[in-house]
Amino acid sequence: MPLSVAAKNGHEGIVKLLLRRDGINTGGPGGVGKTALLLAAQNGHKELVKTLVGLDIDPNRPDECGRTPL
């Protein structure tokens, strides 16, 4: 959930810090049912989207409601 919140609010430094930690689920839905990538995309955080897509995150993975970042 911290990754999703940081991504939603455009906190790129926090996202990068969290991504360095072991056990962070980068592709799964956070506490709000949306993936970090979807939240970053929905809120127009282009640099965060680039950062997250640069990982092995599937941009076609749907959230709990079937939405994808694309």
PyMOL Python script that loads the backbone (N, CA, C, O; Angstrom):
from pymol import cmd

cmd.read_pdbstr("""\
ATOM      1  N   MET A   1       0.803  -1.197   0.000  1.00  0.00           N
ATOM      2  CA  MET A   1       0.000   0.000   0.000  1.00  0.00           C
ATOM      3  C   MET A   1       0.851   1.268   0.000  1.00  0.00           C
ATOM      4  O   MET A   1       0.473   2.221  -0.681  1.00  0.00           O
ATOM      5  N   PRO A   2       1.967   1.343   0.714  1.00  0.00           N
ATOM      6  CA  PRO A   2       2.764   2.568   0.662  1.00  0.00           C
ATOM      7  C   PRO A   2       3.214   2.914  -0.762  1.00  0.00           C
ATOM      8  O   PRO A   2       3.267   4.088  -1.125  1.00  0.00           O
ATOM      9  N   LEU A   3       3.535   1.899  -1.565  1.00  0.00           N
ATOM     10  CA  LEU A   3       3.952   2.147  -2.938  1.00  0.00           C
ATOM     11  C   LEU A   3       2.804   2.764  -3.730  1.00  0.00           C
ATOM     12  O   LEU A   3       3.017   3.703  -4.497  1.00  0.00           O
ATOM     13  N   SER A   4       1.614   2.255  -3.555  1.00  0.00           N
ATOM     14  CA  SER A   4       0.450   2.787  -4.269  1.00  0.00           C
ATOM     15  C   SER A   4       0.160   4.229  -3.879  1.00  0.00           C
ATOM     16  O   SER A   4      -0.141   5.055  -4.741  1.00  0.00           O
ATOM     17  N   VAL A   5       0.245   4.536  -2.603  1.00  0.00           N
ATOM     18  CA  VAL A   5      -0.016   5.897  -2.128  1.00  0.00           C
ATOM     19  C   VAL A   5       1.029   6.858  -2.684  1.00  0.00           C
ATOM     20  O   VAL A   5       0.692   7.946  -3.150  1.00  0.00           O
ATOM     21  N   ALA A   6       2.284   6.459  -2.633  1.00  0.00           N
ATOM     22  CA  ALA A   6       3.358   7.308  -3.154  1.00  0.00           C
ATOM     23  C   ALA A   6       3.197   7.524  -4.656  1.00  0.00           C
ATOM     24  O   ALA A   6       3.392   8.636  -5.148  1.00  0.00           O
ATOM     25  N   ALA A   7       2.846   6.477  -5.377  1.00  0.00           N
ATOM     26  CA  ALA A   7       2.657   6.593  -6.831  1.00  0.00           C
ATOM     27  C   ALA A   7       1.472   7.494  -7.158  1.00  0.00           C
ATOM     28  O   ALA A   7       1.548   8.322  -8.065  1.00  0.00           O
ATOM     29  N   LYS A   8       0.399   7.334  -6.431  1.00  0.00           N
ATOM     30  CA  LYS A   8      -0.798   8.143  -6.658  1.00  0.00           C
ATOM     31  C   LYS A   8      -0.506   9.625  -6.486  1.00  0.00           C
ATOM     32  O   LYS A   8      -1.024  10.458  -7.229  1.00  0.00           O
ATOM     33  N   ASN A   9       0.318   9.946  -5.512  1.00  0.00           N
ATOM     34  CA  ASN A   9       0.602  11.341  -5.194  1.00  0.00           C
ATOM     35  C   ASN A   9       1.848  11.889  -5.876  1.00  0.00           C
ATOM     36  O   ASN A   9       2.233  13.033  -5.637  1.00  0.00           O
ATOM     37  N   GLY A  10       2.479  11.086  -6.718  1.00  0.00           N
ATOM     38  CA  GLY A  10       3.611  11.563  -7.501  1.00  0.00           C
ATOM     39  C   GLY A  10       4.909  11.715  -6.741  1.00  0.00           C
ATOM     40  O   GLY A  10       5.769  12.495  -7.151  1.00  0.00           O
ATOM     41  N   HIS A  11       5.076  11.000  -5.655  1.00  0.00           N
ATOM     42  CA  HIS A  11       6.284  11.088  -4.849  1.00  0.00           C
ATOM     43  C   HIS A  11       7.346  10.136  -5.401  1.00  0.00           C
ATOM     44  O   HIS A  11       7.548   9.035  -4.888  1.00  0.00           O
ATOM     45  N   GLU A  12       8.012  10.590  -6.453  1.00  0.00           N
ATOM     46  CA  GLU A  12       8.960   9.732  -7.165  1.00  0.00           C
ATOM     47  C   GLU A  12      10.103   9.261  -6.265  1.00  0.00           C
ATOM     48  O   GLU A  12      10.513   8.103  -6.344  1.00  0.00           O
ATOM     49  N   GLY A  13      10.616  10.135  -5.421  1.00  0.00           N
ATOM     50  CA  GLY A  13      11.704   9.754  -4.518  1.00  0.00           C
ATOM     51  C   GLY A  13      11.298   8.646  -3.562  1.00  0.00           C
ATOM     52  O   GLY A  13      12.072   7.722  -3.315  1.00  0.00           O
ATOM     53  N   ILE A  14      10.098   8.731  -3.029  1.00  0.00           N
ATOM     54  CA  ILE A  14       9.589   7.702  -2.111  1.00  0.00           C
ATOM     55  C   ILE A  14       9.381   6.395  -2.864  1.00  0.00           C
ATOM     56  O   ILE A  14       9.704   5.323  -2.351  1.00  0.00           O
ATOM     57  N   VAL A  15       8.845   6.478  -4.075  1.00  0.00           N
ATOM     58  CA  VAL A  15       8.642   5.272  -4.882  1.00  0.00           C
ATOM     59  C   VAL A  15       9.977   4.574  -5.109  1.00  0.00           C
ATOM     60  O   VAL A  15      10.085   3.361  -4.930  1.00  0.00           O
ATOM     61  N   LYS A  16      10.986   5.330  -5.500  1.00  0.00           N
ATOM     62  CA  LYS A  16      12.305   4.739  -5.754  1.00  0.00           C
ATOM     63  C   LYS A  16      12.897   4.140  -4.481  1.00  0.00           C
ATOM     64  O   LYS A  16      13.535   3.089  -4.525  1.00  0.00           O
ATOM     65  N   LEU A  17      12.688   4.802  -3.364  1.00  0.00           N
ATOM     66  CA  LEU A  17      13.160   4.275  -2.077  1.00  0.00           C
ATOM     67  C   LEU A  17      12.456   2.958  -1.755  1.00  0.00           C
ATOM     68  O   LEU A  17      13.104   1.991  -1.354  1.00  0.00           O
ATOM     69  N   LEU A  18      11.156   2.915  -1.926  1.00  0.00           N
ATOM     70  CA  LEU A  18      10.392   1.694  -1.644  1.00  0.00           C
ATOM     71  C   LEU A  18      10.783   0.559  -2.582  1.00  0.00           C
ATOM     72  O   LEU A  18      10.800  -0.603  -2.179  1.00  0.00           O
ATOM     73  N   LEU A  19      11.096   0.890  -3.827  1.00  0.00           N
ATOM     74  CA  LEU A  19      11.451  -0.147  -4.794  1.00  0.00           C
ATOM     75  C   LEU A  19      12.761  -0.839  -4.444  1.00  0.00           C
ATOM     76  O   LEU A  19      13.024  -1.945  -4.915  1.00  0.00           O
ATOM     77  N   ARG A  20      13.575  -0.203  -3.631  1.00  0.00           N
ATOM     78  CA  ARG A  20      14.847  -0.813  -3.198  1.00  0.00           C
ATOM     79  C   ARG A  20      14.657  -1.856  -2.105  1.00  0.00           C
ATOM     80  O   ARG A  20      15.557  -2.653  -1.838  1.00  0.00           O
ATOM     81  N   ARG A  21      13.503  -1.851  -1.480  1.00  0.00           N
ATOM     82  CA  ARG A  21      13.238  -2.773  -0.373  1.00  0.00           C
ATOM     83  C   ARG A  21      12.837  -4.151  -0.885  1.00  0.00           C
ATOM     84  O   ARG A  21      12.211  -4.283  -1.936  1.00  0.00           O
ATOM     85  N   ASP A  22      13.206  -5.159  -0.130  1.00  0.00           N
ATOM     86  CA  ASP A  22      12.782  -6.521  -0.448  1.00  0.00           C
ATOM     87  C   ASP A  22      11.312  -6.691  -0.069  1.00  0.00           C
ATOM     88  O   ASP A  22      10.838  -6.099   0.900  1.00  0.00           O
ATOM     89  N   GLY A  23      10.615  -7.488  -0.826  1.00  0.00           N
ATOM     90  CA  GLY A  23       9.242  -7.835  -0.494  1.00  0.00           C
ATOM     91  C   GLY A  23       8.189  -6.839  -0.954  1.00  0.00           C
ATOM     92  O   GLY A  23       7.011  -7.011  -0.641  1.00  0.00           O
ATOM     93  N   ILE A  24       8.581  -5.802  -1.688  1.00  0.00           N
ATOM     94  CA  ILE A  24       7.601  -4.844  -2.191  1.00  0.00           C
ATOM     95  C   ILE A  24       6.918  -5.452  -3.413  1.00  0.00           C
ATOM     96  O   ILE A  24       7.580  -5.865  -4.365  1.00  0.00           O
ATOM     97  N   ASN A  25       5.599  -5.499  -3.377  1.00  0.00           N
ATOM     98  CA  ASN A  25       4.817  -6.032  -4.487  1.00  0.00           C
ATOM     99  C   ASN A  25       4.587  -4.910  -5.492  1.00  0.00           C
ATOM    100  O   ASN A  25       3.723  -4.058  -5.283  1.00  0.00           O
ATOM    101  N   THR A  26       5.342  -4.902  -6.566  1.00  0.00           N
ATOM    102  CA  THR A  26       5.268  -3.808  -7.527  1.00  0.00           C
ATOM    103  C   THR A  26       4.107  -3.925  -8.502  1.00  0.00           C
ATOM    104  O   THR A  26       3.668  -2.915  -9.052  1.00  0.00           O
ATOM    105  N   GLY A  27       3.612  -5.103  -8.725  1.00  0.00           N
ATOM    106  CA  GLY A  27       2.584  -5.272  -9.748  1.00  0.00           C
ATOM    107  C   GLY A  27       1.190  -5.544  -9.226  1.00  0.00           C
ATOM    108  O   GLY A  27       0.227  -5.504  -9.991  1.00  0.00           O
ATOM    109  N   GLY A  28       1.065  -5.817  -7.954  1.00  0.00           N
ATOM    110  CA  GLY A  28      -0.243  -6.150  -7.408  1.00  0.00           C
ATOM    111  C   GLY A  28      -1.028  -4.935  -6.979  1.00  0.00           C
ATOM    112  O   GLY A  28      -0.469  -3.850  -6.818  1.00  0.00           O
ATOM    113  N   PRO A  29      -2.316  -5.111  -6.792  1.00  0.00           N
ATOM    114  CA  PRO A  29      -3.137  -3.986  -6.348  1.00  0.00           C
ATOM    115  C   PRO A  29      -2.807  -3.599  -4.917  1.00  0.00           C
ATOM    116  O   PRO A  29      -2.548  -4.452  -4.068  1.00  0.00           O
ATOM    117  N   GLY A  30      -2.822  -2.306  -4.668  1.00  0.00           N
ATOM    118  CA  GLY A  30      -2.584  -1.803  -3.315  1.00  0.00           C
ATOM    119  C   GLY A  30      -3.863  -1.827  -2.507  1.00  0.00           C
ATOM    120  O   GLY A  30      -4.818  -2.520  -2.859  1.00  0.00           O
ATOM    121  N   GLY A  31      -3.880  -1.080  -1.438  1.00  0.00           N
ATOM    122  CA  GLY A  31      -5.033  -1.060  -0.539  1.00  0.00           C
ATOM    123  C   GLY A  31      -6.301  -0.508  -1.166  1.00  0.00           C
ATOM    124  O   GLY A  31      -7.398  -0.757  -0.666  1.00  0.00           O
ATOM    125  N   VAL A  32      -6.165   0.231  -2.245  1.00  0.00           N
ATOM    126  CA  VAL A  32      -7.339   0.800  -2.910  1.00  0.00           C
ATOM    127  C   VAL A  32      -7.775  -0.036  -4.104  1.00  0.00           C
ATOM    128  O   VAL A  32      -8.677   0.357  -4.843  1.00  0.00           O
ATOM    129  N   GLY A  33      -7.140  -1.189  -4.297  1.00  0.00           N
ATOM    130  CA  GLY A  33      -7.515  -2.089  -5.381  1.00  0.00           C
ATOM    131  C   GLY A  33      -6.912  -1.745  -6.728  1.00  0.00           C
ATOM    132  O   GLY A  33      -7.228  -2.386  -7.730  1.00  0.00           O
ATOM    133  N   LYS A  34      -6.049  -0.742  -6.767  1.00  0.00           N
ATOM    134  CA  LYS A  34      -5.415  -0.322  -8.014  1.00  0.00           C
ATOM    135  C   LYS A  34      -3.910  -0.539  -7.905  1.00  0.00           C
ATOM    136  O   LYS A  34      -3.338  -0.424  -6.821  1.00  0.00           O
ATOM    137  N   THR A  35      -3.278  -0.848  -9.018  1.00  0.00           N
ATOM    138  CA  THR A  35      -1.832  -1.023  -9.012  1.00  0.00           C
ATOM    139  C   THR A  35      -1.149   0.345  -8.949  1.00  0.00           C
ATOM    140  O   THR A  35      -1.746   1.364  -9.295  1.00  0.00           O
ATOM    141  N   ALA A  36       0.099   0.353  -8.506  1.00  0.00           N
ATOM    142  CA  ALA A  36       0.869   1.596  -8.437  1.00  0.00           C
ATOM    143  C   ALA A  36       0.992   2.216  -9.825  1.00  0.00           C
ATOM    144  O   ALA A  36       0.922   3.436  -9.973  1.00  0.00           O
ATOM    145  N   LEU A  37       1.174   1.382 -10.830  1.00  0.00           N
ATOM    146  CA  LEU A  37       1.294   1.882 -12.195  1.00  0.00           C
ATOM    147  C   LEU A  37      -0.004   2.540 -12.645  1.00  0.00           C
ATOM    148  O   LEU A  37       0.028   3.608 -13.257  1.00  0.00           O
ATOM    149  N   LEU A  38      -1.120   1.937 -12.360  1.00  0.00           N
ATOM    150  CA  LEU A  38      -2.415   2.514 -12.731  1.00  0.00           C
ATOM    151  C   LEU A  38      -2.625   3.852 -12.024  1.00  0.00           C
ATOM    152  O   LEU A  38      -3.081   4.812 -12.644  1.00  0.00           O
ATOM    153  N   LEU A  39      -2.302   3.922 -10.748  1.00  0.00           N
ATOM    154  CA  LEU A  39      -2.477   5.168  -9.998  1.00  0.00           C
ATOM    155  C   LEU A  39      -1.589   6.282 -10.534  1.00  0.00           C
ATOM    156  O   LEU A  39      -2.026   7.427 -10.658  1.00  0.00           O
ATOM    157  N   ALA A  40      -0.344   5.948 -10.852  1.00  0.00           N
ATOM    158  CA  ALA A  40       0.565   6.954 -11.409  1.00  0.00           C
ATOM    159  C   ALA A  40       0.046   7.450 -12.760  1.00  0.00           C
ATOM    160  O   ALA A  40       0.080   8.648 -13.041  1.00  0.00           O
ATOM    161  N   ALA A  41      -0.433   6.524 -13.593  1.00  0.00           N
ATOM    162  CA  ALA A  41      -0.950   6.896 -14.913  1.00  0.00           C
ATOM    163  C   ALA A  41      -2.214   7.739 -14.796  1.00  0.00           C
ATOM    164  O   ALA A  41      -2.346   8.749 -15.487  1.00  0.00           O
ATOM    165  N   GLN A  42      -3.138   7.343 -13.939  1.00  0.00           N
ATOM    166  CA  GLN A  42      -4.394   8.072 -13.770  1.00  0.00           C
ATOM    167  C   GLN A  42      -4.171   9.499 -13.301  1.00  0.00           C
ATOM    168  O   GLN A  42      -4.944  10.398 -13.633  1.00  0.00           O
ATOM    169  N   ASN A  43      -3.117   9.704 -12.533  1.00  0.00           N
ATOM    170  CA  ASN A  43      -2.862  11.017 -11.958  1.00  0.00           C
ATOM    171  C   ASN A  43      -1.820  11.819 -12.729  1.00  0.00           C
ATOM    172  O   ASN A  43      -1.367  12.864 -12.262  1.00  0.00           O
ATOM    173  N   GLY A  44      -1.439  11.330 -13.913  1.00  0.00           N
ATOM    174  CA  GLY A  44      -0.580  12.091 -14.802  1.00  0.00           C
ATOM    175  C   GLY A  44       0.880  12.192 -14.405  1.00  0.00           C
ATOM    176  O   GLY A  44       1.562  13.135 -14.807  1.00  0.00           O
ATOM    177  N   HIS A  45       1.371  11.244 -13.628  1.00  0.00           N
ATOM    178  CA  HIS A  45       2.762  11.263 -13.183  1.00  0.00           C
ATOM    179  C   HIS A  45       3.627  10.494 -14.180  1.00  0.00           C
ATOM    180  O   HIS A  45       3.979   9.336 -13.955  1.00  0.00           O
ATOM    181  N   LYS A  46       3.961  11.162 -15.285  1.00  0.00           N
ATOM    182  CA  LYS A  46       4.634  10.517 -16.418  1.00  0.00           C
ATOM    183  C   LYS A  46       5.980   9.911 -16.041  1.00  0.00           C
ATOM    184  O   LYS A  46       6.297   8.803 -16.475  1.00  0.00           O
ATOM    185  N   GLU A  47       6.770  10.612 -15.249  1.00  0.00           N
ATOM    186  CA  GLU A  47       8.090  10.084 -14.887  1.00  0.00           C
ATOM    187  C   GLU A  47       7.961   8.827 -14.033  1.00  0.00           C
ATOM    188  O   GLU A  47       8.746   7.889 -14.178  1.00  0.00           O
ATOM    189  N   LEU A  48       6.969   8.809 -13.144  1.00  0.00           N
ATOM    190  CA  LEU A  48       6.727   7.613 -12.335  1.00  0.00           C
ATOM    191  C   LEU A  48       6.271   6.456 -13.207  1.00  0.00           C
ATOM    192  O   LEU A  48       6.681   5.315 -12.993  1.00  0.00           O
ATOM    193  N   VAL A  49       5.437   6.739 -14.174  1.00  0.00           N
ATOM    194  CA  VAL A  49       4.993   5.695 -15.099  1.00  0.00           C
ATOM    195  C   VAL A  49       6.204   5.099 -15.806  1.00  0.00           C
ATOM    196  O   VAL A  49       6.315   3.879 -15.925  1.00  0.00           O
ATOM    197  N   LYS A  50       7.108   5.949 -16.274  1.00  0.00           N
ATOM    198  CA  LYS A  50       8.320   5.468 -16.942  1.00  0.00           C
ATOM    199  C   LYS A  50       9.159   4.608 -16.001  1.00  0.00           C
ATOM    200  O   LYS A  50       9.683   3.568 -16.398  1.00  0.00           O
ATOM    201  N   THR A  51       9.280   5.049 -14.758  1.00  0.00           N
ATOM    202  CA  THR A  51      10.054   4.289 -13.770  1.00  0.00           C
ATOM    203  C   THR A  51       9.436   2.918 -13.546  1.00  0.00           C
ATOM    204  O   THR A  51      10.142   1.909 -13.542  1.00  0.00           O
ATOM    205  N   LEU A  52       8.133   2.878 -13.361  1.00  0.00           N
ATOM    206  CA  LEU A  52       7.450   1.620 -13.067  1.00  0.00           C
ATOM    207  C   LEU A  52       7.420   0.693 -14.277  1.00  0.00           C
ATOM    208  O   LEU A  52       7.545  -0.522 -14.131  1.00  0.00           O
ATOM    209  N   VAL A  53       7.255   1.258 -15.470  1.00  0.00           N
ATOM    210  CA  VAL A  53       7.257   0.433 -16.674  1.00  0.00           C
ATOM    211  C   VAL A  53       8.653  -0.134 -16.909  1.00  0.00           C
ATOM    212  O   VAL A  53       8.792  -1.214 -17.483  1.00  0.00           O
ATOM    213  N   GLY A  54       9.682   0.578 -16.474  1.00  0.00           N
ATOM    214  CA  GLY A  54      11.050   0.100 -16.617  1.00  0.00           C
ATOM    215  C   GLY A  54      11.339  -1.138 -15.787  1.00  0.00           C
ATOM    216  O   GLY A  54      12.335  -1.823 -16.021  1.00  0.00           O
ATOM    217  N   LEU A  55      10.496  -1.426 -14.838  1.00  0.00           N
ATOM    218  CA  LEU A  55      10.602  -2.653 -14.051  1.00  0.00           C
ATOM    219  C   LEU A  55       9.885  -3.760 -14.814  1.00  0.00           C
ATOM    220  O   LEU A  55       9.396  -3.538 -15.922  1.00  0.00           O
ATOM    221  N   ASP A  56       9.825  -4.913 -14.244  1.00  0.00           N
ATOM    222  CA  ASP A  56       9.105  -6.012 -14.900  1.00  0.00           C
ATOM    223  C   ASP A  56       7.627  -5.991 -14.518  1.00  0.00           C
ATOM    224  O   ASP A  56       7.066  -7.018 -14.136  1.00  0.00           O
ATOM    225  N   ILE A  57       7.012  -4.841 -14.621  1.00  0.00           N
ATOM    226  CA  ILE A  57       5.588  -4.706 -14.313  1.00  0.00           C
ATOM    227  C   ILE A  57       4.809  -4.819 -15.616  1.00  0.00           C
ATOM    228  O   ILE A  57       5.110  -4.135 -16.595  1.00  0.00           O
ATOM    229  N   ASP A  58       3.827  -5.671 -15.615  1.00  0.00           N
ATOM    230  CA  ASP A  58       2.995  -5.879 -16.797  1.00  0.00           C
ATOM    231  C   ASP A  58       1.980  -4.737 -16.907  1.00  0.00           C
ATOM    232  O   ASP A  58       1.078  -4.650 -16.074  1.00  0.00           O
ATOM    233  N   PRO A  59       2.099  -3.861 -17.908  1.00  0.00           N
ATOM    234  CA  PRO A  59       1.155  -2.754 -18.028  1.00  0.00           C
ATOM    235  C   PRO A  59      -0.250  -3.202 -18.417  1.00  0.00           C
ATOM    236  O   PRO A  59      -1.183  -2.400 -18.369  1.00  0.00           O
ATOM    237  N   ASN A  60      -0.416  -4.448 -18.796  1.00  0.00           N
ATOM    238  CA  ASN A  60      -1.742  -4.968 -19.144  1.00  0.00           C
ATOM    239  C   ASN A  60      -2.421  -5.670 -17.977  1.00  0.00           C
ATOM    240  O   ASN A  60      -3.549  -6.142 -18.112  1.00  0.00           O
ATOM    241  N   ARG A  61      -1.745  -5.745 -16.832  1.00  0.00           N
ATOM    242  CA  ARG A  61      -2.339  -6.428 -15.677  1.00  0.00           C
ATOM    243  C   ARG A  61      -3.489  -5.592 -15.123  1.00  0.00           C
ATOM    244  O   ARG A  61      -3.292  -4.434 -14.756  1.00  0.00           O
ATOM    245  N   PRO A  62      -4.675  -6.166 -15.060  1.00  0.00           N
ATOM    246  CA  PRO A  62      -5.825  -5.408 -14.559  1.00  0.00           C
ATOM    247  C   PRO A  62      -5.823  -5.300 -13.034  1.00  0.00           C
ATOM    248  O   PRO A  62      -5.259  -6.139 -12.331  1.00  0.00           O
ATOM    249  N   ASP A  63      -6.469  -4.248 -12.549  1.00  0.00           N
ATOM    250  CA  ASP A  63      -6.671  -4.131 -11.116  1.00  0.00           C
ATOM    251  C   ASP A  63      -7.907  -4.949 -10.737  1.00  0.00           C
ATOM    252  O   ASP A  63      -8.398  -5.743 -11.540  1.00  0.00           O
ATOM    253  N   GLU A  64      -8.404  -4.758  -9.527  1.00  0.00           N
ATOM    254  CA  GLU A  64      -9.540  -5.564  -9.050  1.00  0.00           C
ATOM    255  C   GLU A  64     -10.835  -5.289  -9.819  1.00  0.00           C
ATOM    256  O   GLU A  64     -11.774  -6.083  -9.762  1.00  0.00           O
ATOM    257  N   CYS A  65     -10.884  -4.162 -10.540  1.00  0.00           N
ATOM    258  CA  CYS A  65     -12.086  -3.811 -11.319  1.00  0.00           C
ATOM    259  C   CYS A  65     -11.897  -4.065 -12.813  1.00  0.00           C
ATOM    260  O   CYS A  65     -12.769  -3.739 -13.619  1.00  0.00           O
ATOM    261  N   GLY A  66     -10.756  -4.647 -13.175  1.00  0.00           N
ATOM    262  CA  GLY A  66     -10.493  -4.964 -14.569  1.00  0.00           C
ATOM    263  C   GLY A  66      -9.861  -3.841 -15.373  1.00  0.00           C
ATOM    264  O   GLY A  66      -9.693  -3.971 -16.585  1.00  0.00           O
ATOM    265  N   ARG A  67      -9.505  -2.733 -14.717  1.00  0.00           N
ATOM    266  CA  ARG A  67      -8.872  -1.607 -15.410  1.00  0.00           C
ATOM    267  C   ARG A  67      -7.381  -1.846 -15.555  1.00  0.00           C
ATOM    268  O   ARG A  67      -6.753  -2.457 -14.691  1.00  0.00           O
ATOM    269  N   THR A  68      -6.816  -1.360 -16.653  1.00  0.00           N
ATOM    270  CA  THR A  68      -5.364  -1.433 -16.873  1.00  0.00           C
ATOM    271  C   THR A  68      -4.829  -0.017 -17.085  1.00  0.00           C
ATOM    272  O   THR A  68      -5.582   0.877 -17.472  1.00  0.00           O
ATOM    273  N   PRO A  69      -3.537   0.193 -16.836  1.00  0.00           N
ATOM    274  CA  PRO A  69      -2.963   1.523 -17.073  1.00  0.00           C
ATOM    275  C   PRO A  69      -3.057   1.962 -18.523  1.00  0.00           C
ATOM    276  O   PRO A  69      -3.105   3.158 -18.809  1.00  0.00           O
ATOM    277  N   LEU A  70      -3.084   0.999 -19.445  1.00  0.00           N
ATOM    278  CA  LEU A  70      -3.168   1.379 -20.860  1.00  0.00           C
ATOM    279  C   LEU A  70      -4.563   1.843 -21.210  1.00  0.00           C
ATOM    280  O   LEU A  70      -4.824   2.203 -22.358  1.00  0.00           O
TER     281      LEU A  70
END
""", "prot")
cmd.dss("prot")
cmd.show_as("cartoon", "prot")
cmd.util.cbc("prot")
cmd.orient("prot")
